[in-house]
Amino acid sequence: MSKYALEWQTILDITVNIIPLVILVFFFVLFAVYDPYLGNPFMLGISLFLLVVPFVLLAFVTYAAGRTLERDEKSAPSQP
């Protein structure tokens, strides 16, 4: 039993979803530091909302996929 929630092989399998998460964080920080809408709080709020919602959903889907892969690897019969 691993002391971590996911095994190393599973983390490698879900890396394809981690890269877009990093890109979303980059743009969130960019929009938070540099205001591209010149003080329009509505536009800034919408742009940050459109970055946060996909981030949360993708993080949840990535975690669920990792847990499912981990469960399936443990329940699959071992190959000779």
C-alpha positions as a LaTeX table, in Angstrom:
\begin{tabular}{lrrr}
\hline
Residue & $x$ (\AA) & $y$ (\AA) & $z$ (\AA) \\
\hline
Met1 & 0.00 & 0.00 & 0.00 \\
Ser2 & 1.40 & 3.33 & $-1.00$ \\
Lys3 & 1.53 & 6.24 & 1.40 \\
Tyr4 & 0.47 & 8.52 & $-1.47$ \\
Ala5 & $-3.00$ & 8.69 & $-3.01$ \\
Leu6 & $-1.72$ & 7.87 & $-6.51$ \\
Glu7 & 1.10 & 5.66 & $-7.75$ \\
Trp8 & 3.90 & 7.04 & $-9.92$ \\
Gln9 & 2.61 & 5.30 & $-13.09$ \\
Thr10 & $-0.85$ & 6.80 & $-12.58$ \\
Ile11 & 0.64 & 10.27 & $-12.16$ \\
Leu12 & 2.46 & 9.80 & $-15.47$ \\
Asp13 & $-0.84$ & 8.78 & $-17.09$ \\
Ile14 & $-2.67$ & 11.91 & $-15.92$ \\
Thr15 & 0.17 & 14.33 & $-16.73$ \\
Val16 & $-1.67$ & 15.10 & $-19.95$ \\
Asn17 & $-4.25$ & 16.94 & $-17.79$ \\
Ile18 & $-1.74$ & 18.59 & $-15.48$ \\
Ile19 & $-0.16$ & 20.63 & $-18.28$ \\
Pro20 & $-3.42$ & 22.50 & $-19.11$ \\
Leu21 & $-3.87$ & 23.17 & $-15.38$ \\
Val22 & $-0.47$ & 24.88 & $-15.32$ \\
Ile23 & $-1.43$ & 26.94 & $-18.38$ \\
Leu24 & $-4.68$ & 28.05 & $-16.70$ \\
Val25 & $-2.77$ & 29.06 & $-13.56$ \\
Phe26 & $-0.33$ & 31.05 & $-15.70$ \\
Phe27 & $-3.13$ & 33.03 & $-17.33$ \\
Phe28 & $-4.90$ & 33.55 & $-14.00$ \\
Val29 & $-1.75$ & 35.07 & $-12.53$ \\
Leu30 & $-1.18$ & 37.11 & $-15.69$ \\
Phe31 & $-4.70$ & 38.57 & $-15.61$ \\
Ala32 & $-4.50$ & 39.17 & $-11.85$ \\
Val33 & $-1.20$ & 41.06 & $-12.12$ \\
Tyr34 & $-1.71$ & 42.85 & $-15.42$ \\
Asp35 & $-5.23$ & 44.24 & $-15.92$ \\
Pro36 & $-5.89$ & 43.95 & $-19.68$ \\
Tyr37 & $-9.29$ & 45.68 & $-19.36$ \\
Leu38 & $-8.04$ & 48.97 & $-17.89$ \\
Gly39 & $-9.98$ & 48.94 & $-14.64$ \\
Asn40 & $-13.24$ & 47.40 & $-15.86$ \\
Pro41 & $-14.07$ & 45.09 & $-12.93$ \\
Phe42 & $-16.88$ & 43.30 & $-14.78$ \\
Met43 & $-14.64$ & 42.21 & $-17.65$ \\
Leu44 & $-11.84$ & 41.24 & $-15.28$ \\
Gly45 & $-14.28$ & 39.22 & $-13.16$ \\
Ile46 & $-15.66$ & 37.42 & $-16.21$ \\
Ser47 & $-12.17$ & 36.62 & $-17.52$ \\
Leu48 & $-11.04$ & 35.27 & $-14.15$ \\
Phe49 & $-14.28$ & 33.31 & $-13.77$ \\
Leu50 & $-13.69$ & 31.74 & $-17.20$ \\
Leu51 & $-10.27$ & 30.62 & $-15.98$ \\
Val52 & $-11.28$ & 29.39 & $-12.52$ \\
Val53 & $-14.27$ & 27.25 & $-13.55$ \\
Pro54 & $-12.38$ & 25.17 & $-16.14$ \\
Phe55 & $-9.47$ & 24.84 & $-13.70$ \\
Val56 & $-11.71$ & 23.43 & $-10.97$ \\
Leu57 & $-13.54$ & 21.10 & $-13.35$ \\
Leu58 & $-10.33$ & 19.85 & $-14.97$ \\
Ala59 & $-8.71$ & 19.33 & $-11.56$ \\
Phe60 & $-11.72$ & 17.28 & $-10.43$ \\
Val61 & $-11.78$ & 15.21 & $-13.63$ \\
Thr62 & $-8.03$ & 14.64 & $-13.41$ \\
Tyr63 & $-8.28$ & 13.46 & $-9.80$ \\
Ala64 & $-11.26$ & 11.21 & $-10.60$ \\
Ala65 & $-9.42$ & 9.72 & $-13.58$ \\
Gly66 & $-6.36$ & 9.07 & $-11.46$ \\
Arg67 & $-8.38$ & 7.33 & $-8.76$ \\
Thr68 & $-10.19$ & 5.25 & $-11.40$ \\
Leu69 & $-6.93$ & 4.23 & $-13.06$ \\
Glu70 & $-5.49$ & 3.31 & $-9.68$ \\
Arg71 & $-8.53$ & 1.22 & $-8.78$ \\
Asp72 & $-8.54$ & $-0.56$ & $-12.15$ \\
Glu73 & $-4.83$ & $-1.34$ & $-11.95$ \\
Lys74 & $-5.27$ & $-2.93$ & $-8.53$ \\
Ser75 & $-8.31$ & $-5.00$ & $-9.56$ \\
Ala76 & $-6.87$ & $-6.18$ & $-12.91$ \\
Pro77 & $-5.28$ & $-9.62$ & $-12.92$ \\
Ser78 & $-1.50$ & $-9.53$ & $-13.06$ \\
Gln79 & 0.09 & $-10.42$ & $-16.37$ \\
Pro80 & 2.73 & $-13.16$ & $-16.49$ \\
\hline
\end{tabular}
